[in-house]
Amino acid sequence: MLATADALATLLSAASPVIGSEFIPTLEASGRVLAADVVSPLDVPPMNTSSMDGYAIRAADVTTHGNRRLPVSQRIPAGHAPEPLKPGTAARIFTGATVPQGADAIVMQEQTEADGDEVTILHSPRPGEWITAQGADIHSGSVILPAGTRLTPQALGLAASVGCAELEVRRRVRVAVFFTGDELTMPGEPLKPGAIYNSNRFTLRGLLEKLGCEVSDFGIVADRLDATRDMLREAAHAHDLILTCGGVSVGEEDHVKPAVEAEGRLAMWQIAMKPGKPLAFGAVRRGAGGAEGNAEASANANANANANANDASAATDATAAASLPSSAETFFIGLPGNPVSSFVTFLLFVRPFILRLAGVQAVVPRALSLRADFTQGKADRRNEFLRARINSAGGLDLFPNQSSAVLTSTVWGDGLIDNPPNHAISAGETVRFIPFSELLN
């Protein structure tokens, strides 16, 4: 079985950013990925500003001359242009206001006594005290947000602080998704004997939309080879990725593997992980009728091939050939059908793959080193990803049922313990914990 690190390396070595960008208003760019660097056209702040309510003075007026009672020559609110400071005077100033020419210090109002048109300075300031210098935050011409940045609310604020009304972002990754299994029923429909509700559709749709994908949901496909092949052909048109759930094992009713092999190419992985051992990765041909987007797809695939020519060594020889789509193919990933397995494999493999397609370079989630407040005496030969949550003492509690069918654990938990193969966990030891906050953003 392929190690999880090797499986992820194979996926990421095949992924290059999609071709195409657009300019959108900065207010609407949350979650999108920058296609070009954001370069500041100005200093921030654009002038020396006061970081306190108080009085702008020349430090020498009160330290050298000893005259602590000064006339107030002007009042400077934020947003107003001041006059140069007259020698031997103070200027009433407010937070964020422009420091007048000639002033070199701010004395905060708590260290003064105002008396009509005069103020007594009760503190001997150093030059530069409580002044935010021009360009202290950002210098004109500097890159404040590099291409490939996934835009957070604070990143939008930073772009706005230098006057960016719009941003160039990569187009959204286009994902076609469908689900296999005659036992699947949608909520709201009668639940027949032997049937189950299709929870995976809701989980995966939500995860894809959270990543900012443009999602085409083709619903539930009948457990037949011909129906699966037909759906693959339809889904390949004008999409960057086909994502399926279920049917990737080797049972008589698992038709995804032979369907993909008939319609394209497939690397079938047995990943040494629990939950989520079966996972399929390959490519599906775009057939006649898929002309829409084929020029762009061709450019994309050529870019992928060029970018990954030097990285193919990260994958095994068996999977490398199947991982590079040609100019007329769409990426394919097939997830296992058990709800926890599909959830975990999406977070660990599909999420970074889609982010890399979207142009993000930093796709590996950060992990924490935390104390295990439980004992897991039985080691597994596979890399386990255990659902756990942080307790009030700062340690980790383990969900009691780690079955791949227990979706409750994904709501109860705060994240996943990345437990190496053949390792039993003892209470008190430090384990590697990946928070859901790192995997669900």
URURKA-V940057 format. One record per pair of residues at least 12 apart in sequence whose C-alpha atoms are under 10 Angstrom apart, sorted by the first residue. I is the first residue (numbers start at 1). GAP is how many residues later the second one is. Records with the same first field share a line. If there is no record, write none. Layout:
I=GAP, GAP
This chain:
1=268, 269, 270, 271, 272, 276, 277, 381
2=267, 268, 269, 270, 271, 275, 314
3=266, 267, 268, 269, 270, 379, 380, 418
4=266, 267, 268, 269, 273, 344, 345, 378, 379
5=266, 267, 309, 343, 344
6=265, 308, 309, 310
7=262, 263, 264, 265, 272, 274, 307, 308, 309, 312, 342
8=306, 307, 340, 341, 342, 344, 345, 356
9=302, 303, 304, 305, 306, 307, 340, 344
10=271, 301, 302, 303, 304, 305, 306, 309, 310, 313, 343
11=270, 271, 303, 304, 308, 309, 312, 313, 322, 338, 339, 341, 342, 343, 345
12=296, 299, 300, 302, 303, 311, 337, 338, 340, 341, 342, 343, 344, 345, 349, 351
13=291, 292, 294, 295, 296, 297, 298, 299, 300, 301, 302, 307, 310, 311, 340, 343
14=268, 287, 290, 291, 293, 294, 295, 297, 298, 300, 301, 306, 307, 308, 309, 310, 311, 317, 339, 342, 343
15=285, 286, 288, 289, 290, 292, 293, 308, 309, 310, 316, 337, 338, 339, 340, 341, 342, 343, 344
16=284, 285, 286, 287, 288, 289, 290, 291, 292, 337, 338, 339, 340, 341, 342, 343, 344, 345
17=18, 131, 153, 154, 156, 283, 284, 286, 287, 290, 337, 338, 339, 340, 341, 342, 343, 344
18=152, 153, 154, 155, 156, 222, 278, 279, 281, 282, 283, 285, 286, 336, 338, 339, 340, 341
19=16, 151, 152, 153, 154, 277, 278, 279, 280, 281, 282, 284, 338, 339, 340
20=15, 149, 150, 151, 152, 276, 279, 280
21=12, 13, 14, 15, 147, 148, 149, 150, 151
22=12, 13, 144, 145, 146, 147, 148, 149, 150
23=12, 142, 143, 144, 145, 146, 147, 148
24=141, 142, 143, 144, 145
25=139, 140, 141, 142, 143
26=125, 129, 130, 131, 133, 134, 137, 138, 139, 140, 141, 142, 143
27=126, 129, 130, 133, 137, 138, 139, 140
28=128, 138, 139
29=121, 122, 123, 124, 126, 127, 137, 138, 139, 140
30=120, 121, 122, 123, 124, 125, 126, 182
31=118, 119, 120, 121, 122, 124, 125, 179, 180, 181, 410
32=116, 117, 118, 119, 120, 135, 136, 137, 138, 139, 140, 179, 180, 181, 326, 327, 328
33=113, 114, 115, 116, 117, 118, 119, 134, 135, 136, 137, 138, 139, 179, 322, 325, 326, 327
34=111, 112, 113, 114, 115, 116, 117, 133, 134, 135, 136, 137, 324, 325, 326
35=111, 112, 113, 114, 115, 132, 133, 134, 135, 136, 323, 324, 325
36=109, 110, 111, 112, 113, 131, 132, 133, 134
37=105, 106, 107, 108, 109, 110, 111, 112, 130, 131, 132
38=103, 104, 105, 106, 107, 108, 109, 111, 120, 121, 124, 126, 129, 130
39=100, 101, 102, 103, 104, 105, 106, 107, 120, 123, 125
40=98, 99, 100, 101, 102, 103, 104, 105, 118, 119, 121, 122, 123, 124
41=97, 98, 99, 100, 101, 102, 121, 122, 123
42=93, 96, 97, 98, 99, 100, 119, 120, 121
43=90, 91, 92, 93, 94, 95, 96, 97, 98, 99, 118, 119
44=88, 89, 90, 91, 92, 93, 94, 95, 96, 117, 118
45=51, 53, 87, 88, 89, 90, 91, 92, 93, 94, 116, 117
46=52, 87, 88, 89, 90, 91, 92, 93, 94, 116
47=49, 50, 51, 52, 53, 85, 86, 87, 88, 89
48=48, 49, 50, 51, 52, 53, 56, 80, 83, 84, 85, 86, 87, 88
49=29, 44, 45, 46, 47, 48, 49, 50, 51, 57, 81, 82, 83, 84, 85
50=28, 43, 44, 45, 46, 47, 48, 49, 50, 55, 56, 57, 58, 78, 79, 80, 81, 82, 83
51=42, 43, 44, 45, 46, 47, 48, 55, 57, 78, 79, 80, 81, 82
52=41, 42, 43, 44, 45, 54, 55, 56, 57, 77, 78, 79, 80
53=24, 39, 40, 41, 42, 43, 44, 53, 54, 55, 56, 57, 77
54=36, 37, 38, 39, 40, 41, 52, 53, 54, 55, 56, 57, 58, 76
55=17, 19, 20, 21, 34, 35, 36, 37, 38, 39, 44, 48, 50, 51, 52, 53, 54, 56, 57, 64, 66
56=16, 18, 19, 20, 29, 33, 34, 35, 36, 37, 38, 42, 43, 44, 45, 46, 47, 48, 49, 50, 51, 52, 73, 74, 75
57=13, 15, 28, 29, 30, 31, 32, 33, 34, 35, 36, 42, 43, 45, 46, 47, 48, 49, 50, 64, 68, 70
58=27, 28, 29, 30, 31, 32, 44, 45, 46, 47, 48, 67, 68, 69, 70
59=44, 45, 46, 47, 48, 64, 65, 66, 67, 68, 69, 70
60=28, 43, 44, 45, 64, 65, 66, 67
61=26, 27, 28, 29, 63
62=26, 58, 59, 60, 61, 62, 63
63=60, 61, 62, 63
64=60
65=23
66=58
67=21, 53, 54
68=20, 44, 51, 52, 53, 54, 55, 56
69=19, 20, 21, 43, 44, 45, 46, 49, 50, 51, 52, 53
70=17, 18, 19, 20, 21, 44, 47, 48, 49, 50, 51
71=15, 17, 18, 19, 20, 43, 44, 45, 46, 47, 48, 49
72=13, 14, 16, 17, 18, 19, 20, 42, 43, 44, 45, 46, 47
73=12, 13, 14, 15, 16, 17, 18, 19, 44, 45
74=12, 15, 16, 17, 18, 19, 26, 43
75=15, 16, 17, 18, 19
76=15, 16, 17, 18, 19, 20, 21, 22, 23, 24
77=15, 16, 17, 18, 19, 20, 21
78=15, 16, 17, 18, 19, 20, 21
79=17, 18, 19
80=17, 18
81=16, 17, 18, 19
82=15, 16, 17, 18, 19
83=16, 17, 18, 19
84=15, 16, 17, 18, 19
85=14, 15, 16, 17, 18, 19
86=14, 15, 16, 17
87=15, 16
89=14, 29, 30
90=13, 16, 17, 27, 28, 29, 30, 31
91=12, 15, 27, 28
92=14, 15, 17, 27
93=13, 14, 15, 16
94=12, 14, 15
95=13, 35, 36
96=35, 36
98=33, 34, 36
99=32, 33, 34
103=24, 25, 28
104=21, 22, 23, 24, 25, 26, 27
105=19, 20, 21, 22, 23, 24, 25, 26
106=19, 20, 21, 22, 23, 24, 25
107=14, 15, 16, 17, 18, 19, 22, 23, 24
108=13, 14, 15, 17, 21, 22
109=12, 13
110=12, 13
111=12, 13
138=20, 23, 24
140=22
144=14, 15, 18
145=13, 14
147=21, 22, 23, 212, 213, 214
148=21, 22, 207, 208, 210, 211, 212, 213, 214
149=20, 210, 211, 212, 213
150=19, 61, 205, 208, 209, 210, 211, 212, 291
151=18
152=289
169=189, 190
170=187, 188, 189
171=41, 42, 43, 187, 188
172=39, 40, 41, 42, 43, 68, 182, 185, 186
173=35, 38, 39, 40, 41, 42, 66, 67, 68, 181, 182, 183, 184, 185, 186
174=34, 38, 39, 40, 41, 42, 64, 65, 66, 67, 68, 180, 183, 184
175=33, 34, 38, 39, 40, 41, 42, 60, 61, 63, 64, 65, 66, 67, 68, 155, 156, 157, 179
176=37, 38, 39, 40, 41, 42, 43, 55, 56, 58, 59, 60, 61, 62, 63, 64, 65, 66, 67, 68, 156
177=24, 27, 28, 31, 38, 39, 40, 41, 42, 43, 54, 55, 58, 64, 65, 66, 67, 68, 155, 156, 157
178=23, 26, 27, 38, 39, 40, 41, 42, 43, 50, 53, 54, 57, 64, 65, 66, 67, 68, 156
179=19, 21, 22, 38, 39, 40, 41, 42, 43, 44, 49, 64, 65, 66, 67, 68, 155, 156, 158
180=18, 39, 40, 41, 42, 43, 44, 47, 48, 64, 65, 66, 67, 68, 73, 74, 75, 76, 157
181=14, 15, 17, 39, 40, 41, 42, 43, 64, 65, 66, 72, 73, 74, 156
182=12, 13, 14, 38, 39, 40, 41, 42, 71
183=12, 13, 14, 15, 37, 39, 40
184=12, 13, 14, 15, 16, 17, 36, 37, 38
185=12, 13, 14, 35
186=12, 13, 15, 16, 33, 34
187=12
198=21, 22, 139, 141
199=139, 140, 208
200=45, 46, 137, 138, 139, 140, 142, 143, 207
201=16, 18, 19, 43, 44, 138
203=136, 137, 139, 140, 143
204=39, 40, 41, 135, 138, 139, 142, 143
205=12
207=136, 139, 140, 143, 144, 232, 233, 234
208=138, 142, 143, 146
210=230, 231
211=140, 143, 144, 147, 229, 230
212=142, 143, 146
213=141, 142, 145
214=25, 26
215=24, 26
216=19, 23, 26
217=18, 26
218=13, 16, 17, 26
219=25
220=24, 25
221=23
222=33
223=24, 29, 30, 31, 32, 33
224=29, 30, 31, 32, 35
225=28, 29, 30, 31, 32, 33, 34, 35, 37
226=29, 33
227=28, 32
228=19, 27, 28, 29, 30, 31, 32, 35
229=26, 27, 29, 30, 31, 32, 33, 34, 55
230=29, 33
231=28
232=12, 24, 27, 28, 31, 32, 52, 53, 54, 98, 100
233=26, 27, 30, 31, 51, 52, 53, 54, 55, 56, 57, 97
234=52, 53, 54, 55, 56
235=49, 51, 55, 95
236=27, 47, 48, 49, 50, 51, 54, 92, 93, 94, 95, 96
237=47, 48, 49, 50, 51, 52, 53, 54, 55, 56, 57, 60, 91, 92, 93
238=48, 52, 53, 54, 55, 56, 57, 58, 59, 91, 92
239=47, 51, 53, 54, 55, 58, 90, 91, 92
240=53, 57, 60, 61, 89, 90, 91, 92, 114, 117
241=41, 42, 43, 88, 89, 90, 91, 92, 112, 113, 116
242=39, 40, 41, 42, 88, 89, 90, 91, 92
243=37, 38, 88, 89, 90, 91, 92, 103, 107
244=12, 36, 88, 89, 90, 91, 92, 93, 98
245=34, 88, 89, 90, 91, 92, 93, 94, 97
246=32, 33, 88, 89, 90, 91, 92, 93, 96
247=31, 87, 88, 89, 90
248=12, 20, 21, 30, 31, 32, 85, 86, 87, 88, 89
249=19, 20, 21, 28, 29, 30, 31, 85, 86, 87, 88
250=28
256=24, 78
257=23, 24, 77
259=25
260=20, 21, 22, 23, 24, 25, 72, 74
261=21, 22, 23
262=22, 23
263=20, 21, 22, 23, 24, 66
264=18, 19, 20, 21, 22, 58, 61, 65, 66, 67, 68
265=16, 17, 18, 19, 20, 56, 57, 58, 59, 60, 64, 66, 67
266=14, 15, 16, 17, 18, 53, 55, 56, 57, 65, 66, 67, 68
267=12, 13, 14, 15, 16, 51, 52, 53, 54, 55, 56, 65, 66
268=12, 13, 14, 50, 51, 54, 65, 66
269=12, 50
271=111, 112
272=108, 109, 110, 111, 112, 149
273=68, 72, 107, 108, 109, 110, 111, 112, 145, 146, 147, 148
274=66, 67, 70, 71, 106, 107, 108, 109, 110, 111, 112, 128, 129, 130, 145, 147
275=61, 63, 64, 65, 66, 67, 68, 69, 70, 107, 108, 109, 110, 111, 127, 128, 129, 130
276=59, 60, 61, 62, 63, 64, 65, 66, 67, 68, 69, 70, 108, 109, 128
277=58, 59, 64, 65, 68, 105, 106
278=56, 57, 58, 59, 63, 64, 67
279=54, 55, 56, 57, 62, 63, 66, 67, 70
280=52, 53, 54, 55, 56
281=38, 41, 42, 50, 51, 52, 53, 54
282=37, 38, 39, 40, 41, 42, 43, 47, 48, 49, 50, 51, 52
283=39, 40, 41, 42, 43, 45, 46, 47, 48, 49, 50
284=41, 42, 44, 45, 46, 47, 48
285=40, 41, 42, 43, 44, 45, 46
286=40, 41, 42, 43, 44
287=41, 42
290=38
291=37
294=33, 34, 35
295=32, 33
296=31
297=28, 29, 30, 31, 32, 33
298=27, 28, 29, 30, 31
299=28, 29
300=25, 26, 27, 28, 57
301=23, 24, 25, 26, 27, 28, 29, 30
302=22, 23, 24, 25
303=24
304=20, 21, 22, 23, 53
305=19, 20, 21, 22
308=16
309=15
312=12
333=13, 16, 17, 20
334=12, 16
335=14, 15
337=67, 68
338=65, 66, 67, 68, 69
339=64, 65, 66, 67, 68, 71
340=47, 62, 63, 64, 65, 66, 67, 68, 69, 70
341=44, 62, 63, 64, 65, 66
342=62, 63
343=61, 64, 67
344=41, 42, 43, 60, 66, 72, 95
345=40
346=93
347=18, 89, 91, 92, 93
348=15, 16, 17, 37, 91
349=15
351=12, 13, 88, 89, 90
352=12, 13, 87
363=75, 76
364=74, 75
365=69, 70, 71, 72, 73, 74, 75, 76
366=66, 67, 68, 69, 71, 72, 73
367=48, 49, 50, 51, 64, 65, 66, 67, 68, 71
368=49, 62, 63, 64, 65, 66, 67
369=26, 48, 60, 61, 62, 63, 64, 65
370=20, 24, 25, 26, 47, 58, 59, 60, 61, 62, 63, 64
371=19, 22, 23, 24, 25, 26, 55, 56, 57, 58, 59, 60, 61, 62
372=16, 18, 22, 23, 24, 25, 26, 45, 53, 54, 55, 56, 57, 58, 59, 60, 61
373=17, 18, 20, 21, 22, 23, 24, 25, 52, 53, 54, 55, 56, 57
374=21, 22, 23, 24, 51, 52, 53, 54, 55
375=22, 23, 49, 50, 51, 52, 53, 54
376=22, 47, 48, 49, 50, 51
377=46, 47, 48, 49, 50
378=44, 45, 46, 47
379=40, 41, 42, 43, 44, 45, 46
380=39, 40, 41, 42, 43, 44
381=39, 40, 41, 42
382=37, 38, 39, 40, 41
383=35, 36, 37, 38, 39, 40
384=18, 32, 33, 34, 35, 36, 37, 38, 39
385=17, 30, 31, 32, 33, 34, 35, 48, 49
386=12, 13, 15, 16, 17, 23, 24, 27, 29, 30, 31, 32, 33, 47
387=12, 13, 14, 15, 16, 21, 22, 23, 24, 25, 26, 27, 28, 29, 30, 31, 46, 47, 48, 49
388=12, 14, 21, 22, 24, 25, 26, 27, 28, 29, 45, 46, 47
389=20, 21, 23, 24, 25, 26, 27, 28, 44, 46, 47
390=23, 24, 25, 43, 45
391=23
395=32, 33, 35, 36
396=17, 18, 19, 21, 31, 32, 34, 35, 37
397=16, 17
398=14, 15, 18, 19
399=13, 14
410=26
413=22, 23
414=19, 20, 21, 22, 23
415=18, 19, 20, 21, 22, 23, 24, 25
416=16, 17, 18, 19, 20, 23
417=14, 15, 16, 17, 18
418=13, 14, 15, 16
419=12, 13, 14
420=12
